[in-house]
Amino acid sequence: MTPLDIGLVSIVAIILLICLGVYIPIALGLVSFVAIWIMRDDMDLSFALLKIAIGDSAMEYTFATIPLFTFMGLIVSKAGLGADIYSVMNQGSRRITGGIGMATVGANTVFAAVTGSSIASVSVFSKMSVPEMLRHDDNPRFAVGVVAGSSVLGMIIPPSAMLIIYSCVAEQSAGEMFLAGIVPGLMLAAAHVLAIWFMGRFTPGFVGGSEIPEERLMPWSEIAIKTLPILGLIVVVLGDIYTGWTTPVEAGAAGSLPGIVIAALRGRINLKSFREAVIETGHITAAILFLITAASMYARMPGIAGLPNELQDILAANDFDFF
């Protein structure tokens, strides 16, 4: 088989395995391992490259940001800051059709700027926003869709765990990735809000909902109390990174400490819940490390197959010059 054939077969094999329900890192790693073994007829080479991929992933300094930000996101969730964001955002959108959905998007945007984790966003808002929207007669499909769609913001708005993963794989600066994610993240959040307004204006039957009663409004003093810890964490985490006082790794640790203090002052954390957060952080970090290792292994396979040079020759031979 030519390198181009091997590259095409590997892509088809990965897609097929994923469609069959195989975990993505397993599909990437397995196809890469077998492809290199077939190309070079040397299983020891495949094991050697796998060892290098694992070492490169685990020993990368920026990878330390993943467990730290994951831990911070879990601690912030236990501290109840997600519920605070949601209740504050709900005040300004209570009279608008789909206003609770808009509040969910706004709360997810702020929560993403604190934790950078879509997993934490889903775990918080699926338990909080969906029941609230259903209680106000919102369409169940609309409620679940808003939470699922807006939770994606955690992958884009810094400090994002996915941007950290990309910076590790692509060998780019995590700080520059964070700066690059601000505008697209805010644009996506605005697009979500605009889409909800459009549906509420032109398809109110799909959105549903009822107005939040006056007696459920919070006084300004309570709004300030619930807002200040969130703003403080954002300033600590993102302010330290953008001013250059800390690296992204150090900012994750700097954000985890005040998160623990807030949770402790609110009585939301004890030794048992702290241990659970640490164990869950380990599970999430291990899964992400597995994905990075598989992606690193797959990135080496096309080079060994000579696929980039083969594609360059094909483009040159057919005069595919787009510039």
C-alpha positions as protocol buffer text, in pm:
chain_id: "A"
residue {
  index: 1
  type: MET
  ca { x: 0 y: 0 z: 0 }
}
residue {
  index: 2
  type: THR
  ca { x: 116 y: 354 z: -73 }
}
residue {
  index: 3
  type: PRO
  ca { x: 143 y: 611 z: 206 }
}
residue {
  index: 4
  type: LEU
  ca { x: -169 y: 780 z: 71 }
}
residue {
  index: 5
  type: ASP
  ca { x: -358 y: 449 z: 88 }
}
residue {
  index: 6
  type: ILE
  ca { x: -246 y: 395 z: 447 }
}
residue {
  index: 7
  type: GLY
  ca { x: -349 y: 747 z: 545 }
}
residue {
  index: 8
  type: LEU
  ca { x: -694 y: 713 z: 389 }
}
residue {
  index: 9
  type: VAL
  ca { x: -751 y: 367 z: 538 }
}
residue {
  index: 10
  type: SER
  ca { x: -649 y: 492 z: 883 }
}
residue {
  index: 11
  type: ILE
  ca { x: -895 y: 783 z: 866 }
}
residue {
  index: 12
  type: VAL
  ca { x: -1177 y: 552 z: 755 }
}
residue {
  index: 13
  type: ALA
  ca { x: -1084 y: 302 z: 1028 }
}
residue {
  index: 14
  type: ILE
  ca { x: -1092 y: 571 z: 1299 }
}
residue {
  index: 15
  type: ILE
  ca { x: -1431 y: 701 z: 1185 }
}
residue {
  index: 16
  type: LEU
  ca { x: -1569 y: 347 z: 1170 }
}
residue {
  index: 17
  type: LEU
  ca { x: -1445 y: 259 z: 1519 }
}
residue {
  index: 18
  type: ILE
  ca { x: -1589 y: 579 z: 1665 }
}
residue {
  index: 19
  type: CYS
  ca { x: -1925 y: 510 z: 1499 }
}
residue {
  index: 20
  type: LEU
  ca { x: -1918 y: 163 z: 1653 }
}
residue {
  index: 21
  type: GLY
  ca { x: -1887 y: 323 z: 1996 }
}
residue {
  index: 22
  type: VAL
  ca { x: -1513 y: 281 z: 2056 }
}
residue {
  index: 23
  type: TYR
  ca { x: -1366 y: 546 z: 2285 }
}
residue {
  index: 24
  type: ILE
  ca { x: -1192 y: 812 z: 2070 }
}
residue {
  index: 25
  type: PRO
  ca { x: -844 y: 779 z: 2229 }
}
residue {
  index: 26
  type: ILE
  ca { x: -858 y: 401 z: 2187 }
}
residue {
  index: 27
  type: ALA
  ca { x: -953 y: 441 z: 1821 }
}
residue {
  index: 28
  type: LEU
  ca { x: -674 y: 691 z: 1756 }
}
residue {
  index: 29
  type: GLY
  ca { x: -409 y: 497 z: 1946 }
}
residue {
  index: 30
  type: LEU
  ca { x: -504 y: 154 z: 1813 }
}
residue {
  index: 31
  type: VAL
  ca { x: -514 y: 263 z: 1448 }
}
residue {
  index: 32
  type: SER
  ca { x: -184 y: 449 z: 1480 }
}
residue {
  index: 33
  type: PHE
  ca { x: -12 y: 157 z: 1655 }
}
residue {
  index: 34
  type: VAL
  ca { x: -127 y: -98 z: 1396 }
}
residue {
  index: 35
  type: ALA
  ca { x: -57 y: 132 z: 1099 }
}
residue {
  index: 36
  type: ILE
  ca { x: 303 y: 195 z: 1209 }
}
residue {
  index: 37
  type: TRP
  ca { x: 351 y: -176 z: 1276 }
}
residue {
  index: 38
  type: ILE
  ca { x: 228 y: -264 z: 925 }
}
residue {
  index: 39
  type: MET
  ca { x: 430 y: 9 z: 752 }
}
residue {
  index: 40
  type: ARG
  ca { x: 763 y: -76 z: 915 }
}
residue {
  index: 41
  type: ASP
  ca { x: 695 y: -442 z: 998 }
}
residue {
  index: 42
  type: ASP
  ca { x: 833 y: -373 z: 1344 }
}
residue {
  index: 43
  type: MET
  ca { x: 613 y: -392 z: 1652 }
}
residue {
  index: 44
  type: ASP
  ca { x: 899 y: -271 z: 1872 }
}
residue {
  index: 45
  type: LEU
  ca { x: 897 y: 59 z: 1682 }
}
residue {
  index: 46
  type: SER
  ca { x: 527 y: 104 z: 1758 }
}
residue {
  index: 47
  type: PHE
  ca { x: 589 y: 41 z: 2128 }
}
residue {
  index: 48
  type: ALA
  ca { x: 883 y: 282 z: 2125 }
}
residue {
  index: 49
  type: LEU
  ca { x: 674 y: 558 z: 1969 }
}
residue {
  index: 50
  type: LEU
  ca { x: 395 y: 490 z: 2215 }
}
residue {
  index: 51
  type: LYS
  ca { x: 642 y: 527 z: 2501 }
}
residue {
  index: 52
  type: ILE
  ca { x: 765 y: 857 z: 2356 }
}
residue {
  index: 53
  type: ALA
  ca { x: 407 y: 983 z: 2312 }
}
residue {
  index: 54
  type: ILE
  ca { x: 322 y: 903 z: 2673 }
}
residue {
  index: 55
  type: GLY
  ca { x: 641 y: 1068 z: 2798 }
}
residue {
  index: 56
  type: ASP
  ca { x: 588 y: 1380 z: 2589 }
}
residue {
  index: 57
  type: SER
  ca { x: 230 y: 1416 z: 2711 }
}
residue {
  index: 58
  type: ALA
  ca { x: 289 y: 1356 z: 3081 }
}
residue {
  index: 59
  type: MET
  ca { x: 614 y: 1550 z: 3105 }
}
residue {
  index: 60
  type: GLU
  ca { x: 483 y: 1862 z: 2928 }
}
residue {
  index: 61
  type: TYR
  ca { x: 486 y: 2148 z: 3180 }
}
residue {
  index: 62
  type: THR
  ca { x: 166 y: 2309 z: 3052 }
}
residue {
  index: 63
  type: PHE
  ca { x: -20 y: 1981 z: 3108 }
}
residue {
  index: 64
  type: ALA
  ca { x: -14 y: 2057 z: 3481 }
}
residue {
  index: 65
  type: THR
  ca { x: -279 y: 2324 z: 3416 }
}
residue {
  index: 66
  type: ILE
  ca { x: -537 y: 2052 z: 3338 }
}
residue {
  index: 67
  type: PRO
  ca { x: -560 y: 1890 z: 3684 }
}
residue {
  index: 68
  type: LEU
  ca { x: -537 y: 2228 z: 3856 }
}
residue {
  index: 69
  type: PHE
  ca { x: -815 y: 2393 z: 3656 }
}
residue {
  index: 70
  type: THR
  ca { x: -1025 y: 2078 z: 3670 }
}
residue {
  index: 71
  type: PHE
  ca { x: -989 y: 2071 z: 4048 }
}
residue {
  index: 72
  type: MET
  ca { x: -1072 y: 2441 z: 4069 }
}
residue {
  index: 73
  type: GLY
  ca { x: -1386 y: 2387 z: 3860 }
}
residue {
  index: 74
  type: LEU
  ca { x: -1505 y: 2105 z: 4084 }
}
residue {
  index: 75
  type: ILE
  ca { x: -1437 y: 2306 z: 4400 }
}
residue {
  index: 76
  type: VAL
  ca { x: -1619 y: 2610 z: 4260 }
}
residue {
  index: 77
  type: SER
  ca { x: -1914 y: 2385 z: 4176 }
}
residue {
  index: 78
  type: LYS
  ca { x: -1922 y: 2250 z: 4533 }
}
residue {
  index: 79
  type: ALA
  ca { x: -1903 y: 2607 z: 4667 }
}
residue {
  index: 80
  type: GLY
  ca { x: -2233 y: 2683 z: 4493 }
}
residue {
  index: 81
  type: LEU
  ca { x: -2099 y: 2966 z: 4279 }
}
residue {
  index: 82
  type: GLY
  ca { x: -2276 y: 2823 z: 3973 }
}
residue {
  index: 83
  type: ALA
  ca { x: -2612 y: 2860 z: 4149 }
}
residue {
  index: 84
  type: ASP
  ca { x: -2522 y: 3216 z: 4249 }
}
residue {
  index: 85
  type: ILE
  ca { x: -2436 y: 3313 z: 3892 }
}
residue {
  index: 86
  type: TYR
  ca { x: -2759 y: 3164 z: 3768 }
}
residue {
  index: 87
  type: SER
  ca { x: -2981 y: 3336 z: 4026 }
}
residue {
  index: 88
  type: VAL
  ca { x: -2819 y: 3674 z: 3954 }
}
residue {
  index: 89
  type: MET
  ca { x: -2851 y: 3637 z: 3577 }
}
residue {
  index: 90
  type: ASN
  ca { x: -3215 y: 3536 z: 3616 }
}
residue {
  index: 91
  type: GLN
  ca { x: -3305 y: 3875 z: 3763 }
}
residue {
  index: 92
  type: GLY
  ca { x: -3246 y: 4074 z: 3446 }
}
residue {
  index: 93
  type: SER
  ca { x: -3418 y: 3841 z: 3200 }
}
residue {
  index: 94
  type: ARG
  ca { x: -3730 y: 3739 z: 3390 }
}
residue {
  index: 95
  type: ARG
  ca { x: -3977 y: 3933 z: 3169 }
}
residue {
  index: 96
  type: ILE
  ca { x: -3842 y: 3806 z: 2835 }
}
residue {
  index: 97
  type: THR
  ca { x: -3974 y: 3497 z: 2658 }
}
residue {
  index: 98
  type: GLY
  ca { x: -3691 y: 3248 z: 2691 }
}
residue {
  index: 99
  type: GLY
  ca { x: -3534 y: 3470 z: 2955 }
}
residue {
  index: 100
  type: ILE
  ca { x: -3436 y: 3180 z: 3178 }
}
residue {
  index: 101
  type: GLY
  ca { x: -3255 y: 3026 z: 2880 }
}
residue {
  index: 102
  type: MET
  ca { x: -3071 y: 3355 z: 2824 }
}
residue {
  index: 103
  type: ALA
  ca { x: -2982 y: 3360 z: 3192 }
}
residue {
  index: 104
  type: THR
  ca { x: -2845 y: 3008 z: 3156 }
}
residue {
  index: 105
  type: VAL
  ca { x: -2623 y: 3117 z: 2866 }
}
residue {
  index: 106
  type: GLY
  ca { x: -2502 y: 3422 z: 3059 }
}
residue {
  index: 107
  type: ALA
  ca { x: -2435 y: 3216 z: 3371 }
}
residue {
  index: 108
  type: ASN
  ca { x: -2251 y: 2955 z: 3166 }
}
residue {
  index: 109
  type: THR
  ca { x: -2037 y: 3230 z: 3012 }
}
residue {
  index: 110
  type: VAL
  ca { x: -1932 y: 3364 z: 3351 }
}
residue {
  index: 111
  type: PHE
  ca { x: -1889 y: 3014 z: 3493 }
}
residue {
  index: 112
  type: ALA
  ca { x: -1665 y: 2922 z: 3198 }
}
residue {
  index: 113
  type: ALA
  ca { x: -1447 y: 3224 z: 3274 }
}
residue {
  index: 114
  type: VAL
  ca { x: -1403 y: 3091 z: 3628 }
}
residue {
  index: 115
  type: THR
  ca { x: -1356 y: 2719 z: 3570 }
}
residue {
  index: 116
  type: GLY
  ca { x: -1277 y: 2661 z: 3199 }
}
residue {
  index: 117
  type: SER
  ca { x: -1447 y: 2324 z: 3215 }
}
residue {
  index: 118
  type: SER
  ca { x: -1746 y: 2211 z: 3009 }
}
residue {
  index: 119
  type: ILE
  ca { x: -1778 y: 1906 z: 3233 }
}
residue {
  index: 120
  type: ALA
  ca { x: -1826 y: 2127 z: 3539 }
}
residue {
  index: 121
  type: SER
  ca { x: -2074 y: 2347 z: 3348 }
}
residue {
  index: 122
  type: VAL
  ca { x: -2287 y: 2051 z: 3243 }
}
residue {
  index: 123
  type: SER
  ca { x: -2284 y: 1898 z: 3590 }
}
residue {
  index: 124
  type: VAL
  ca { x: -2393 y: 2227 z: 3751 }
}
residue {
  index: 125
  type: PHE
  ca { x: -2650 y: 2362 z: 3507 }
}
residue {
  index: 126
  type: SER
  ca { x: -2815 y: 2033 z: 3414 }
}
residue {
  index: 127
  type: LYS
  ca { x: -2911 y: 1994 z: 3780 }
}
residue {
  index: 128
  type: MET
  ca { x: -3005 y: 2358 z: 3830 }
}
residue {
  index: 129
  type: SER
  ca { x: -3123 y: 2523 z: 3507 }
}
residue {
  index: 130
  type: VAL
  ca { x: -3324 y: 2239 z: 3354 }
}
residue {
  index: 131
  type: PRO
  ca { x: -3551 y: 2187 z: 3660 }
}
residue {
  index: 132
  type: GLU
  ca { x: -3595 y: 2566 z: 3691 }
}
residue {
  index: 133
  type: MET
  ca { x: -3696 y: 2601 z: 3326 }
}
residue {
  index: 134
  type: LEU
  ca { x: -3933 y: 2308 z: 3349 }
}
residue {
  index: 135
  type: ARG
  ca { x: -4088 y: 2458 z: 3663 }
}
residue {
  index: 136
  type: HIS
  ca { x: -4168 y: 2771 z: 3459 }
}
residue {
  index: 137
  type: ASP
  ca { x: -4328 y: 2566 z: 3180 }
}
residue {
  index: 138
  type: ASP
  ca { x: -4040 y: 2588 z: 2930 }
}
residue {
  index: 139
  type: ASN
  ca { x: -4030 y: 2325 z: 2658 }
}
residue {
  index: 140
  type: PRO
  ca { x: -3821 y: 2029 z: 2787 }
}
residue {
  index: 141
  type: ARG
  ca { x: -3634 y: 2002 z: 2454 }
}
residue {
  index: 142
  type: PHE
  ca { x: -3557 y: 2373 z: 2467 }
}
residue {
  index: 143
  type: ALA
  ca { x: -3437 y: 2349 z: 2828 }
}
residue {
  index: 144
  type: VAL
  ca { x: -3200 y: 2058 z: 2765 }
}
residue {
  index: 145
  type: GLY
  ca { x: -3077 y: 2209 z: 2438 }
}
residue {
  index: 146
  type: VAL
  ca { x: -2988 y: 2541 z: 2600 }
}
residue {
  index: 147
  type: VAL
  ca { x: -2785 y: 2373 z: 2874 }
}
residue {
  index: 148
  type: ALA
  ca { x: -2608 y: 2136 z: 2632 }
}
residue {
  index: 149
  type: GLY
  ca { x: -2531 y: 2413 z: 2382 }
}
residue {
  index: 150
  type: SER
  ca { x: -2415 y: 2679 z: 2625 }
}
residue {
  index: 151
  type: SER
  ca { x: -2195 y: 2435 z: 2820 }
}
residue {
  index: 152
  type: VAL
  ca { x: -1970 y: 2425 z: 2513 }
}
residue {
  index: 153
  type: LEU
  ca { x: -1856 y: 2775 z: 2609 }
}
residue {
  index: 154
  type: GLY
  ca { x: -1630 y: 2615 z: 2869 }
}
residue {
  index: 155
  type: MET
  ca { x: -1418 y: 2474 z: 2585 }
}
residue {
  index: 156
  type: ILE
  ca { x: -1357 y: 2818 z: 2431 }
}
residue {
  index: 157
  type: ILE
  ca { x: -1367 y: 3090 z: 2694 }
}
residue {
  index: 158
  type: PRO
  ca { x: -1039 y: 3099 z: 2889 }
}
residue {
  index: 159
  type: PRO
  ca { x: -918 y: 2948 z: 3110 }
}
residue {
  index: 160
  type: SER
  ca { x: -1025 y: 2656 z: 2891 }
}
residue {
  index: 161
  type: ALA
  ca { x: -904 y: 2300 z: 2951 }
}
residue {
  index: 162
  type: MET
  ca { x: -947 y: 2222 z: 2580 }
}
residue {
  index: 163
  type: LEU
  ca { x: -727 y: 2516 z: 2483 }
}
residue {
  index: 164
  type: ILE
  ca { x: -466 y: 2380 z: 2721 }
}
residue {
  index: 165
  type: ILE
  ca { x: -490 y: 2040 z: 2552 }
}
residue {
  index: 166
  type: TYR
  ca { x: -450 y: 2204 z: 2211 }
}
residue {
  index: 167
  type: SER
  ca { x: -150 y: 2403 z: 2330 }
}
residue {
  index: 168
  type: CYS
  ca { x: 14 y: 2079 z: 2451 }
}
residue {
  index: 169
  type: VAL
  ca { x: -51 y: 1889 z: 2128 }
}
residue {
  index: 170
  type: ALA
  ca { x: 31 y: 2178 z: 1892 }
}
residue {
  index: 171
  type: GLU
  ca { x: 322 y: 2300 z: 2108 }
}
residue {
  index: 172
  type: GLN
  ca { x: 180 y: 2652 z: 2134 }
}
residue {
  index: 173
  type: SER
  ca { x: 170 y: 2899 z: 2420 }
}
residue {
  index: 174
  type: ALA
  ca { x: -122 y: 2837 z: 2656 }
}
residue {
  index: 175
  type: GLY
  ca { x: -135 y: 3209 z: 2740 }
}
residue {
  index: 176
  type: GLU
  ca { x: -169 y: 3302 z: 2373 }
}
residue {
  index: 177
  type: MET
  ca { x: -440 y: 3039 z: 2332 }
}
residue {
  index: 178
  type: PHE
  ca { x: -629 y: 3198 z: 2620 }
}
residue {
  index: 179
  type: LEU
  ca { x: -606 y: 3542 z: 2460 }
}
residue {
  index: 180
  type: ALA
  ca { x: -724 y: 3401 z: 2128 }
}
residue {
  index: 181
  type: GLY
  ca { x: -1031 y: 3240 z: 2286 }
}
residue {
  index: 182
  type: ILE
  ca { x: -1186 y: 3552 z: 2440 }
}
residue {
  index: 183
  type: VAL
  ca { x: -1353 y: 3711 z: 2136 }
}
residue {
  index: 184
  type: PRO
  ca { x: -1479 y: 3385 z: 1974 }
}
residue {
  index: 185
  type: GLY
  ca { x: -1618 y: 3273 z: 2310 }
}
residue {
  index: 186
  type: LEU
  ca { x: -1807 y: 3599 z: 2365 }
}
residue {
  index: 187
  type: MET
  ca { x: -1932 y: 3592 z: 2005 }
}
residue {
  index: 188
  type: LEU
  ca { x: -2064 y: 3238 z: 2053 }
}
residue {
  index: 189
  type: ALA
  ca { x: -2236 y: 3338 z: 2378 }
}
residue {
  index: 190
  type: ALA
  ca { x: -2397 y: 3636 z: 2203 }
}
residue {
  index: 191
  type: ALA
  ca { x: -2509 y: 3408 z: 1918 }
}
residue {
  index: 192
  type: HIS
  ca { x: -2676 y: 3174 z: 2171 }
}
residue {
  index: 193
  type: VAL
  ca { x: -2863 y: 3464 z: 2332 }
}
residue {
  index: 194
  type: LEU
  ca { x: -2968 y: 3601 z: 1992 }
}
residue {
  index: 195
  type: ALA
  ca { x: -3092 y: 3258 z: 1882 }
}
residue {
  index: 196
  type: ILE
  ca { x: -3300 y: 3224 z: 2201 }
}
residue {
  index: 197
  type: TRP
  ca { x: -3447 y: 3572 z: 2150 }
}
residue {
  index: 198
  type: PHE
  ca { x: -3529 y: 3487 z: 1789 }
}
residue {
  index: 199
  type: MET
  ca { x: -3707 y: 3166 z: 1892 }
}
residue {
  index: 200
  type: GLY
  ca { x: -3891 y: 3344 z: 2172 }
}
residue {
  index: 201
  type: ARG
  ca { x: -4003 y: 3614 z: 1929 }
}
residue {
  index: 202
  type: PHE
  ca { x: -4105 y: 3401 z: 1632 }
}
residue {
  index: 203
  type: THR
  ca { x: -4161 y: 3050 z: 1776 }
}
residue {
  index: 204
  type: PRO
  ca { x: -4281 y: 3113 z: 2134 }
}
residue {
  index: 205
  type: GLY
  ca { x: -4465 y: 2783 z: 2136 }
}
residue {
  index: 206
  type: PHE
  ca { x: -4138 y: 2591 z: 2115 }
}
residue {
  index: 207
  type: VAL
  ca { x: -3976 y: 2798 z: 2391 }
}
residue {
  index: 208
  type: GLY
  ca { x: -4272 y: 2815 z: 2630 }
}
residue {
  index: 209
  type: GLY
  ca { x: -4221 y: 2958 z: 2977 }
}
residue {
  index: 210
  type: SER
  ca { x: -4382 y: 3197 z: 3222 }
}
residue {
  index: 211
  type: GLU
  ca { x: -4267 y: 3512 z: 3398 }
}
residue {
  index: 212
  type: ILE
  ca { x: -4079 y: 3489 z: 3729 }
}
residue {
  index: 213
  type: PRO
  ca { x: -4295 y: 3646 z: 4006 }
}
residue {
  index: 214
  type: GLU
  ca { x: -4189 y: 3968 z: 4179 }
}
residue {
  index: 215
  type: GLU
  ca { x: -4159 y: 3804 z: 4520 }
}
residue {
  index: 216
  type: ARG
  ca { x: -3872 y: 3590 z: 4399 }
}
residue {
  index: 217
  type: LEU
  ca { x: -3652 y: 3890 z: 4315 }
}
residue {
  index: 218
  type: MET
  ca { x: -3339 y: 3939 z: 4523 }
}
residue {
  index: 219
  type: PRO
  ca { x: -3241 y: 4268 z: 4688 }
}
residue {
  index: 220
  type: TRP
  ca { x: -2931 y: 4445 z: 4559 }
}
residue {
  index: 221
  type: SER
  ca { x: -2736 y: 4357 z: 4872 }
}
residue {
  index: 222
  type: GLU
  ca { x: -2788 y: 3985 z: 4810 }
}
residue {
  index: 223
  type: ILE
  ca { x: -2695 y: 4025 z: 4443 }
}
residue {
  index: 224
  type: ALA
  ca { x: -2369 y: 4195 z: 4547 }
}
residue {
  index: 225
  type: ILE
  ca { x: -2289 y: 3921 z: 4800 }
}
residue {
  index: 226
  type: LYS
  ca { x: -2337 y: 3651 z: 4536 }
}
residue {
  index: 227
  type: THR
  ca { x: -2149 y: 3839 z: 4265 }
}
residue {
  index: 228
  type: LEU
  ca { x: -1833 y: 3948 z: 4447 }
}
residue {
  index: 229
  type: PRO
  ca { x: -1681 y: 3598 z: 4498 }
}
residue {
  index: 230
  type: ILE
  ca { x: -1730 y: 3518 z: 4130 }
}
residue {
  index: 231
  type: LEU
  ca { x: -1572 y: 3844 z: 4013 }
}
residue {
  index: 232
  type: GLY
  ca { x: -1289 y: 3792 z: 4262 }
}
residue {
  index: 233
  type: LEU
  ca { x: -1206 y: 3449 z: 4119 }
}
residue {
  index: 234
  type: ILE
  ca { x: -1214 y: 3582 z: 3762 }
}
residue {
  index: 235
  type: VAL
  ca { x: -977 y: 3863 z: 3857 }
}
residue {
  index: 236
  type: VAL
  ca { x: -742 y: 3623 z: 4038 }
}
residue {
  index: 237
  type: VAL
  ca { x: -727 y: 3364 z: 3760 }
}
residue {
  index: 238
  type: LEU
  ca { x: -741 y: 3567 z: 3438 }
}
residue {
  index: 239
  type: GLY
  ca { x: -589 y: 3885 z: 3584 }
}
residue {
  index: 240
  type: ASP
  ca { x: -278 y: 3700 z: 3700 }
}
residue {
  index: 241
  type: ILE
  ca { x: -234 y: 3539 z: 3356 }
}
residue {
  index: 242
  type: TYR
  ca { x: -289 y: 3850 z: 3145 }
}
residue {
  index: 243
  type: THR
  ca { x: -72 y: 4073 z: 3366 }
}
residue {
  index: 244
  type: GLY
  ca { x: 208 y: 3817 z: 3353 }
}
residue {
  index: 245
  type: TRP
  ca { x: 221 y: 3771 z: 3731 }
}
residue {
  index: 246
  type: THR
  ca { x: 167 y: 3397 z: 3700 }
}
residue {
  index: 247
  type: THR
  ca { x: 185 y: 3129 z: 3435 }
}
residue {
  index: 248
  type: PRO
  ca { x: -138 y: 2939 z: 3346 }
}
residue {
  index: 249
  type: VAL
  ca { x: -17 y: 2654 z: 3568 }
}
residue {
  index: 250
  type: GLU
  ca { x: 31 y: 2885 z: 3867 }
}
residue {
  index: 251
  type: ALA
  ca { x: -301 y: 3059 z: 3797 }
}
residue {
  index: 252
  type: GLY
  ca { x: -482 y: 2725 z: 3830 }
}
residue {
  index: 253
  type: ALA
  ca { x: -331 y: 2677 z: 4175 }
}
residue {
  index: 254
  type: ALA
  ca { x: -399 y: 3042 z: 4265 }
}
residue {
  index: 255
  type: GLY
  ca { x: -765 y: 2999 z: 4172 }
}
residue {
  index: 256
  type: SER
  ca { x: -805 y: 2669 z: 4357 }
}
residue {
  index: 257
  type: LEU
  ca { x: -703 y: 2814 z: 4694 }
}
residue {
  index: 258
  type: PRO
  ca { x: -968 y: 3091 z: 4711 }
}
residue {
  index: 259
  type: GLY
  ca { x: -1220 y: 2840 z: 4576 }
}
residue {
  index: 260
  type: ILE
  ca { x: -1149 y: 2612 z: 4872 }
}
residue {
  index: 261
  type: VAL
  ca { x: -1170 y: 2908 z: 5113 }
}
residue {
  index: 262
  type: ILE
  ca { x: -1508 y: 3018 z: 4971 }
}
residue {
  index: 263
  type: ALA
  ca { x: -1644 y: 2663 z: 4988 }
}
residue {
  index: 264
  type: ALA
  ca { x: -1520 y: 2625 z: 5347 }
}
residue {
  index: 265
  type: LEU
  ca { x: -1669 y: 2959 z: 5459 }
}
residue {
  index: 266
  type: ARG
  ca { x: -2003 y: 2856 z: 5312 }
}
residue {
  index: 267
  type: GLY
  ca { x: -1987 y: 2517 z: 5479 }
}
residue {
  index: 268
  type: ARG
  ca { x: -2006 y: 2342 z: 5141 }
}
residue {
  index: 269
  type: ILE
  ca { x: -1693 y: 2131 z: 5175 }
}
residue {
  index: 270
  type: ASN
  ca { x: -1552 y: 1881 z: 5424 }
}
residue {
  index: 271
  type: LEU
  ca { x: -1285 y: 1612 z: 5413 }
}
residue {
  index: 272
  type: LYS
  ca { x: -1516 y: 1370 z: 5234 }
}
residue {
  index: 273
  type: SER
  ca { x: -1621 y: 1612 z: 4959 }
}
residue {
  index: 274
  type: PHE
  ca { x: -1262 y: 1735 z: 4923 }
}
residue {
  index: 275
  type: ARG
  ca { x: -1147 y: 1377 z: 4874 }
}
residue {
  index: 276
  type: GLU
  ca { x: -1422 y: 1321 z: 4617 }
}
residue {
  index: 277
  type: ALA
  ca { x: -1309 y: 1631 z: 4425 }
}
residue {
  index: 278
  type: VAL
  ca { x: -949 y: 1509 z: 4425 }
}
residue {
  index: 279
  type: ILE
  ca { x: -1047 y: 1161 z: 4301 }
}
residue {
  index: 280
  type: GLU
  ca { x: -1274 y: 1303 z: 4030 }
}
residue {
  index: 281
  type: THR
  ca { x: -993 y: 1535 z: 3923 }
}
residue {
  index: 282
  type: GLY
  ca { x: -769 y: 1230 z: 3884 }
}
residue {
  index: 283
  type: HIS
  ca { x: -1029 y: 1049 z: 3673 }
}
residue {
  index: 284
  type: ILE
  ca { x: -1081 y: 1348 z: 3440 }
}
residue {
  index: 285
  type: THR
  ca { x: -706 y: 1416 z: 3414 }
}
residue {
  index: 286
  type: ALA
  ca { x: -632 y: 1052 z: 3329 }
}
residue {
  index: 287
  type: ALA
  ca { x: -894 y: 1055 z: 3053 }
}
residue {
  index: 288
  type: ILE
  ca { x: -751 y: 1376 z: 2906 }
}
residue {
  index: 289
  type: LEU
  ca { x: -395 y: 1241 z: 2929 }
}
residue {
  index: 290
  type: PHE
  ca { x: -510 y: 929 z: 2743 }
}
residue {
  index: 291
  type: LEU
  ca { x: -658 y: 1149 z: 2469 }
}
residue {
  index: 292
  type: ILE
  ca { x: -344 y: 1363 z: 2436 }
}
residue {
  index: 293
  type: THR
  ca { x: -124 y: 1053 z: 2419 }
}
residue {
  index: 294
  type: ALA
  ca { x: -340 y: 896 z: 2146 }
}
residue {
  index: 295
  type: ALA
  ca { x: -345 y: 1221 z: 1948 }
}
residue {
  index: 296
  type: SER
  ca { x: 33 y: 1251 z: 1979 }
}
residue {
  index: 297
  type: MET
  ca { x: 72 y: 892 z: 1858 }
}
residue {
  index: 298
  type: TYR
  ca { x: -157 y: 954 z: 1561 }
}
residue {
  index: 299
  type: ALA
  ca { x: 27 y: 1276 z: 1472 }
}
residue {
  index: 300
  type: ARG
  ca { x: 347 y: 1073 z: 1422 }
}
residue {
  index: 301
  type: MET
  ca { x: 185 y: 813 z: 1198 }
}
residue {
  index: 302
  type: PRO
  ca { x: 131 y: 1029 z: 882 }
}
residue {
  index: 303
  type: GLY
  ca { x: 491 y: 1147 z: 902 }
}
residue {
  index: 304
  type: ILE
  ca { x: 624 y: 792 z: 917 }
}
residue {
  index: 305
  type: ALA
  ca { x: 396 y: 701 z: 626 }
}
residue {
  index: 306
  type: GLY
  ca { x: 528 y: 996 z: 428 }
}
residue {
  index: 307
  type: LEU
  ca { x: 174 y: 1119 z: 377 }
}
residue {
  index: 308
  type: PRO
  ca { x: 255 y: 1495 z: 383 }
}
residue {
  index: 309
  type: ASN
  ca { x: 516 y: 1456 z: 109 }
}
residue {
  index: 310
  type: GLU
  ca { x: 281 y: 1235 z: -92 }
}
residue {
  index: 311
  type: LEU
  ca { x: 6 y: 1495 z: -77 }
}
residue {
  index: 312
  type: GLN
  ca { x: 249 y: 1770 z: -169 }
}
residue {
  index: 313
  type: ASP
  ca { x: 361 y: 1574 z: -476 }
}
residue {
  index: 314
  type: ILE
  ca { x: -1 y: 1515 z: -580 }
}
residue {
  index: 315
  type: LEU
  ca { x: -84 y: 1885 z: -548 }
}
residue {
  index: 316
  type: ALA
  ca { x: 230 y: 1984 z: -739 }
}
residue {
  index: 317
  type: ALA
  ca { x: 169 y: 1727 z: -1016 }
}
residue {
  index: 318
  type: ASN
  ca { x: -187 y: 1849 z: -1070 }
}
residue {
  index: 319
  type: ASP
  ca { x: -90 y: 2216 z: -1044 }
}
residue {
  index: 320
  type: PHE
  ca { x: -330 y: 2284 z: -755 }
}
residue {
  index: 321
  type: ASP
  ca { x: -195 y: 2628 z: -687 }
}
residue {
  index: 322
  type: PHE
  ca { x: -448 y: 2837 z: -493 }
}
residue {
  index: 323
  type: PHE
  ca { x: -221 y: 3136 z: -437 }
}
